[in-house]
Amino acid sequence: MEKQMNRRTFLGTTGTMTAGALLAKSYPLIESESVPGKKRLAIVGTGSRGTSFWGKPVQDEYSDLIEFVGLCDINPGRVELAKKKIGVTCPGFTDFDEMLVKTKPDTVIVTTVDATHSIFIIKALEFGCDVITEKPLTTDEVKCQAILDAERKSGKKVLVAFNYRHGTLFTAIKEQLAAKRVGRITSVDFHWYLNTFHGADYFRRWHGHINKSGSLLVHKASHHFDLLNWWIDSDPVEVYAYGSLEHYGRNHAFRGANCRLCAYSSKCKFYFDITKNKEMMDLYVANEKFDGYIRDNCLWRDNIDIFDKMAVQIKYANNVQVSYSLTTYSPYEGLTIAFNGMDGRIDSWEDLPWRTKELEDQAQKHAKEMSQVKNEVTGEFNEIMVSDNFGKTEQLKVPLVESGHGGGDGRLHDRIFRNPGAPDPLLHMAGSRDGAMSALLGIAARKSILEGRVVRIEELTDLKPHPTRGR
């Protein structure tokens, strides 16, 4: 009987070897019919993010510039499905070391469980590959330092895929701040609302466990913290946070094994019928037998230990103060952001239902946002309000783009694969330091909640916060 590989076995066999040890193993090189000049890509992690964001769109749009030479996942069923979905014939692997040695990629794309990012980033760097990693860079300060050390030693580069920076609205906000439209910024109010469909879904999955996701302060909020660091153009210095688990997890009268096997499906408002989603049935349910990963877990299970409400106070090296919050059970999904300056204030928002012409279907909102359709201007607008002290208020209308993350997904891909050397005056592209600072902010906030104290960023790694980030 074939031995099934569980997640612990997978991590144990892939997390302890150096590049030298890899080269010593007797893996034969796969003879690839490579086209000279094409970048050789490999993906580790073939779940929905790996296949739907880094797989098929990149293959469809940039196959004249890249070729996929390998796909790797703990789950062999997902690897085979990913090959079909992406539309490639490259070999698939469950052994990351073997993939590196046999396929010799130029760049490795990391889309695994957050807590394992460091394993694959470091091994890829040591093997001589550049790395593109999904956010967050990693989930704790020890892993963060190890990544920074490995990158410095390797001479290769880590790019962190912060697609939000590239969206039309967030870029327009950056332009106003870079132009110092309301003078020197002194404080920021930033609030993000996840609805009861998207927000709840984190608690069904591996994200509900700190040892895998680092909590939503790291997994989700690292997106938002990166935006803050980029907008403010400075590094965080110290953090104090509050957070608790009051809605999901053990805070409920009943729970089941998972939604498919639940006796309470008729009375649970959060019941999720995965059998109606063919893509999830094919990608996850059909492949549970390989690794035991359940995609429709009960979000009331007792062992959930992340926070479902979070509030963070941040002080930056340039003396900007930030008030941030993240809610995971809002009736609608959206955000509000305000920058208080010496000469005025900039306000913006996204997806507030009373600011849109038509109420959106909240159940389909996240899927629509993640859609990788080509950028399409809808005729609608996002808004930025710029108010001068003792003066007028100006409304700026930013064309609403109907594609992933406000058009940010396609723009990020273009900068990486089509125009890697293009001018970047607003510093859209993010490297390891950007990834580290956003992750460390979330790590510091988590530590602050658990330890009940102010956490200074410089106590976590050897990175020193800079008043001005520059390049």
TORVEX-634684 format. One record per residue (C-alpha): residue in three letters; x, y, z. Coordinates in steps of 0.001 Angstrom, whole numbers, padded with zeros to 6 digits, always signed. Last residue first. Layout:
<pts>
ALAXYZ/...
</pts>
This chain:
<pts>
ARG+014626+052753-002188/GLY+013228+055602-000120/ARG+011854+054537+003287/THR+011986+057799+005151/PRO+012022+057738+008968/HIS+013868+054384+008798/PRO+013162+051477+011126/LYS+016188+049290+011883/LEU+016111+045724+010588/ASP+018102+043344+012824/THR+014950+041446+013778/LEU+012200+041559+016447/GLU+013378+044125+019002/GLU+013567+046808+016300/ILE+009805+046703+015774/ARG+009043+047801+019338/VAL+006208+046002+021105/VAL+003993+047842+023589/ARG+002600+045396+026115/GLY-000187+042946+026913/GLU+001762+039792+026054/LEU-000768+038094+023758/ILE-002176+041300+022319/SER+001227+042962+021907/LYS+002682+039797+020396/ARG-000060+039789+017762/ALA+000528+043470+017011/ALA+004284+042890+016744/ILE+003722+040000+014324/GLY+001403+042187+012247/LEU+003965+044992+012077/LEU+006688+042430+011473/ALA+004801+041125+008432/SER+004518+044590+006881/MET+008152+045419+007673/ALA+009433+042073+006391/GLY+007595+042253+003094/ASP+008873+045767+002448/ARG+012386+044670+003366/SER+012064+041586+001149/GLY+011132+043535-001946/ALA+008033+045416-003039/MET+007329+046940-006457/HIS+005066+049988-006498/LEU+007878+052416-005766/LEU+005966+055544-006864/PRO+008549+056414-009537/ASP+008836+052848-010867/PRO+010470+053134-014268/ALA+010204+049903-016292/GLY+012879+047237-015865/PRO+010528+044326-015120/ASN+008183+045228-017988/ARG+006399+042072-019140/PHE+006935+039563-016315/ILE+007085+041373-013000/ARG+005645+044761-013889/ASP+002938+043177-016051/HIS+001984+040732-013309/LEU+001590+043559-010798/ARG-000508+045559-013254/GLY-002770+042573-013862/ASP-003388+042008-010169/GLY-003819+045694-009315/GLY-006786+046250-011612/GLY-008991+047163-008670/HIS-008015+044066-006720/GLY-008704+041584-009543/SER-010793+043066-012334/GLU-013538+045626-012860/VAL-011636+048911-012829/LEU-013389+051868-011209/PRO-012202+055158-012698/VAL-010870+057456-009937/LYS-013001+060523-009232/LEU-011406+063292-007182/GLN-013733+065452-005090/GLU-012289+068733-003856/THR-013190+070321-000537/LYS-012564+074050-000237/GLY-010653+076166+002236/PHE-009963+076940+005889/ASN-007984+073685+006117/ASP-008102+072076+002683/SER-010238+068998+002058/VAL-009345+066319-000480/MET-012086+063744-001015/ILE-011108+060629-002953/GLU-013783+058662-004763/ASN-014049+055392-006646/PHE-015776+055665-009989/GLU-018246+053905-012269/GLY-018042+053746-016054/THR-017041+050092-015736/VAL-013415+050215-016829/GLU-012374+046672-017690/ASN-009067+045104-016814/LYS-008954+041568-018178/VAL-010668+038883-016150/GLN-008683+037473-013237/SER-011591+037353-010807/MET-010447+037802-007215/GLU-012740+040793-006681/LYS-015705+038882-008090/ALA-015007+035920-005822/HIS-014807+038331-002877/LYS-018162+039936-003679/GLN-020181+036824-004408/ALA-021834+036411-000996/GLN-022008+040181-000567/ASP-024258+040586-003612/GLU-023676+044253-004288/LEU-026118+047076-003566/GLU-026438+049311-006589/LYS-025578+052979-007000/THR-022727+052879-004517/ARG-021926+055221-001605/TRP-024515+053757+000815/PRO-023032+050290+000301/LEU-019476+051256+001286/ASP-017434+049495-001369/GLU-014221+051481-001031/TRP-013378+054557+000953/SER-011378+057751+000728/ASP-010602+060779+002819/ILE-007647+063189+002508/ARG-007318+065939+005134/GLY-005931+069446+005340/ASP-002856+071635+005732/MET-000952+069894+008546/GLY-002244+066551+007326/ASN-004804+064024+008529/PHE-005021+061006+006256/ALA-008317+059118+006190/ILE-009114+055562+005093/THR-012397+053662+005056/LEU-012779+050092+003917/GLY-015197+047582+002422/GLU-017130+044359+002815/TYR-020717+044415+004065/PRO-022653+042842+006943/SER-019411+042883+008977/TYR-018127+039689+010566/THR-014327+039851+010289/THR-013500+043340+011582/LEU-010010+044807+011199/SER-008920+048040+012859/TYR-006159+050590+012405/SER-005317+053841+014221/VAL-002082+055291+012905/GLN+000323+057910+014292/VAL+002901+059619+012068/ASN+006108+060500+013938/ASN+008495+059956+010987/ALA+009633+056670+012568/TYR+006026+055514+012721/LYS+003774+054924+015727/ILE+001076+052283+015402/GLN-002130+051662+017363/VAL-003913+048430+016432/ALA-007485+047216+016825/MET-008491+043619+016090/LYS-011697+041599+016011/ASP-011856+037950+014951/PHE-008664+036879+016694/ILE-006936+033571+015911/ASP-007222+030464+018120/ILE-009624+028084+016379/ASN-009400+024821+018319/ASP-013027+024682+019443/ARG-014662+024419+016039/TRP-017296+027078+015312/LEU-016027+027745+011775/CYS-016812+024151+010882/ASN-014447+022974+008181/ASP-015453+023321+004528/ARG-011987+023029+002936/ILE-010896+019881+004793/TYR-007223+018970+004307/GLY-006701+015255+004942/ASP-003471+015070+002938/PHE-004022+012607+000078/LYS-007620+011491+000656/GLU-008803+015098+000745/ASN-008085+015352-002985/ALA-011595+015167-004435/VAL-012785+017583-001755/TYR-010090+020176-002451/LEU-009464+021048-006095/ASP-012359+019247-007763/MET-014979+020068-005142/MET-013631+023596-004875/GLU-013950+024140-008624/LYS-017371+022489-008745/ASN-018895+024777-006106/LYS-022358+023505-005221/THR-020901+020642-003165/ILE-019204+023225-000944/ASP-022498+023996+000759/PHE-021475+026569+003365/TYR-023663+026929+006455/PHE-022984+030301+008076/LYS-026599+031000+009031/CYS-026672+027671+010861/LYS-030236+026375+011388/SER-030649+023989+008435/SER-027017+022888+008499/TYR-027219+021797+012156/ALA-026521+018075+011754/CYS-023246+018847+010003/LEU-021501+016312+007788/ARG-021038+018462+004667/CYS-020463+021600+006753/ASN-017650+020092+008793/ALA-017388+018016+011964/GLY-020241+019973+013522/ARG-020738+022799+015982/PHE-023383+024068+018391/ALA-023940+026816+020980/HIS-021349+029222+019635/ASN-018342+031175+020815/ARG-015885+028246+020560/GLY-014716+029381+017148/TYR-016328+032497+015678/HIS-017724+035637+017317/GLU-015675+036695+020335/LEU-012047+035889+019542/SER-009978+038786+020857/GLY-007744+041666+019885/TYR-006087+044769+021252/ALA-002878+046266+019954/TYR+000146+048392+020767/VAL+002861+048885+018182/GLU+006221+050610+017936/VAL+008568+051909+015269/PRO+006740+051467+011965/ASP+008740+052397+008841/SER+008198+055436+006630/ASP+006729+056413+003289/ILE+003263+057026+004778/TRP+001585+055543+001704/TRP+004003+052626+001368/ASN+004060+051749+005074/LEU+000269+052082+005231/LEU-000237+049967+002115/ASP+002100+047340+003540/PHE+000114+047339+006760/HIS-003060+046710+004783/HIS-001724+043692+002929/SER-000034+042482+006141/ALA-003543+042714+007617/LYS-004708+039497+005981/HIS-002124+036864+006919/VAL-000296+038717+009687/LEU-003004+040405+011735/LEU-005236+037605+010457/SER-003383+035224+012765/GLY+000192+033913+012213/SER-001369+031859+009435/LYS-000270+028291+010259/ASN+000657+028306+013959/ILE-001995+030967+014576/HIS-004803+028648+013474/GLY-007952+029899+011755/HIS-006022+030452+008502/TRP-006060+026668+007997/ARG-009624+027006+006696/ARG-013156+027463+007974/PHE-012194+030538+010023/TYR-010871+032381+006973/ASP-014233+031770+005271/ALA-016074+033792+007890/GLY-014473+037012+006709/HIS-015341+036363+003058/PHE-018979+035442+003722/THR-019850+037418+006874/ASN-018175+040513+005488/LEU-014629+041710+006031/TYR-014378+045364+007079/TRP-011147+047374+007041/HIS-010535+050553+009027/PHE-007699+053034+008563/ASP-007363+056337+010447/VAL-004063+058108+009731/SER-002037+060737+011585/THR+000450+063565+011023/ILE+000786+063822+007245/ARG+002905+066779+006104/GLY+001018+068999+003714/VAL-002459+068361+002328/ARG-001442+067767-001315/LYS+002031+066557-000356/ALA+002549+065481-003991/ALA+003583+062029-002766/LEU+000383+061909-000696/GLN-001864+062725-003664/GLU-000031+060220-005867/LYS-000296+057517-003192/ILE-004068+058021-003038/ALA-004248+057615-006814/THR-002220+054399-006563/PHE-004622+053058-003929/LEU-007595+053807-006162/THR-006112+052331-009355/GLY-004805+049128-007805/HIS-001034+048485-007929/ARG-000354+048740-004199/TYR-003043+046102-003562/ASN-001001+043524-005500/PHE+001593+043143-002772/ALA+003406+040147-004246/VAL+006663+040079-002285/LEU+009845+039895-004391/VAL+012866+038080-002984/LYS+016189+038564-004747/LYS+019384+036560-005236/GLY+022828+037395-003825/SER+022598+034244-001745/LYS+024023+035507+001551/ARG+021827+038592+001777/GLU+018743+036597+000777/ALA+019465+033890+003327/ASP+019947+036386+006160/LEU+016686+038185+005370/ILE+014821+034873+005193/ALA+016276+033708+008530/GLN+015373+037017+010156/CYS+011756+036615+009059/LYS+011632+033021+010258/VAL+012696+034147+013729/GLU+010317+037137+013667/ASP+007168+035137+013043/THR+004627+034486+010281/THR+006371+034864+006925/LEU+006531+037099+003842/PRO+002787+037585+004175/LYS+002076+037811+001325/GLU+002689+035609-001660/THR+006276+034995-002577/ILE+008295+035609-005717/VAL+011764+034142-005349/ASP+015033+034343-007288/CYS+016783+031020-007561/GLY+020353+030055-006681/PHE+019747+026850-004698/GLU+020262+028757-001468/LEU+017566+031220-002524/ALA+015126+028388-003319/LYS+015864+026728+000029/ILE+015285+029972+001906/ILE+012015+030840+000164/PHE+010719+027274+000474/ILE+011187+026904+004200/SER+010314+030550+004924/HIS+006913+030258+003287/THR+005907+027357+005558/ALA+003995+029407+008149/ASP+001993+031069+005381/VAL+000585+027839+003901/THR+002007+027572+000376/THR+002040+030101-002463/VAL+005778+030427-003197/ILE+006804+031243-006783/VAL+010299+029986-007597/THR+012379+031820-010184/ASP+015200+030680-012471/PRO+014070+027073-012236/LYS+016547+024152-012256/THR+014042+021413-013222/LYS+015486+018245-011672/VAL+017333+019742-008721/LEU+014656+022211-007701/MET+011786+019758-008206/GLU+013542+017049-006210/ASP+014056+019382-003278/PHE+010373+020375-003370/ASP+009187+016771-003115/THR+005493+016384-003984/PHE+006281+016966-007655/GLY+004623+017718-010987/PRO+006287+017671-014390/CYS+005565+020370-017002/THR+002648+019808-019380/VAL+000925+023136-018898/GLY-002645+024414-019210/ILE-003012+026126-015851/LYS-006120+024112-015016/LYS-004731+020841-016333/LYS-001396+021210-014548/ALA-003217+022344-011408/LEU-005354+019189-011397/GLU-002215+017056-011421/VAL-000649+019031-008581/ARG-003887+019006-006579/GLY-003990+015219-006687/PRO-000348+014959-005698/ASN-000976+016880-002439/ILE+002131+018164-000682/ASP+002496+020518-003627/CYS+004971+021187-006412/LEU+004682+022432-009991/GLY+007622+022425-012399/VAL+009094+023908-015593/PHE+006566+026668-016205/GLU+007716+028732-019148/ILE+008096+032478-019382/LEU+008383+035290-021924/ASP+006120+034324-024838/SER+003960+032456-022305/TYR+003160+035800-020681/GLU-000613+036293-020791/ASP-002093+032788-020698/GLN+000641+031157-018597/VAL+000649+034063-016135/PRO-003144+034071-015890/LYS-003272+030250-015487/GLY-000692+029813-012765/TRP+000102+032698-010498/PHE-003438+033878-009709/SER-005755+030910-010300/THR-003295+028018-009859/GLY-001173+029170-006944/ARG-003963+031037-005237/SER-006489+028187-005541/GLY-004124+025552-004202/THR-000990+024546-006070/GLY+001698+025408-003511/VAL+005256+025467-004828/ILE+005357+027031-008272/ALA+008252+026827-010730/LEU+009240+029355-013383/ARG+011965+029254-016072/LYS+012325+032689-017676/LYS+012400+032499-021457/GLY+015531+033708-023217/PRO+016317+030456-024969/VAL+013221+028258-025346/SER+013476+025319-023007/GLU+012827+021833-024310/SER+013442+020445-020865/GLU+015632+017462-020066/ILE+014764+016622-016493/LEU+017945+016608-014447/PRO+018477+013303-012653/TYR+018016+013410-008872/SER+020853+011658-007076/LYS+021050+013794-003970/ALA+024276+015734-003431/LEU+022853+018840-005079/LEU+020115+018951-002505/ALA+022575+018617+000339/GLY+024493+021599-000964/ALA+021261+023577-001235/THR+020645+023008+002448/MET+018277+020459+003911/THR+016142+020704+007040/GLY+012752+021981+005983/THR+011725+019684+003174/THR+011551+016286+004849/GLY+010028+017510+008087/LEU+007613+019793+006310/PHE+006250+016963+004209/THR+006102+014530+007117/ARG+004134+017071+009171/ARG+001764+017763+006272/ASN+000943+014101+005735/MET+002419+011911+003020/GLN+000416+008779+002244/LYS+002389+005546+001943/GLU+001356+003408-000993/MET+000000+000000+000000/
</pts>
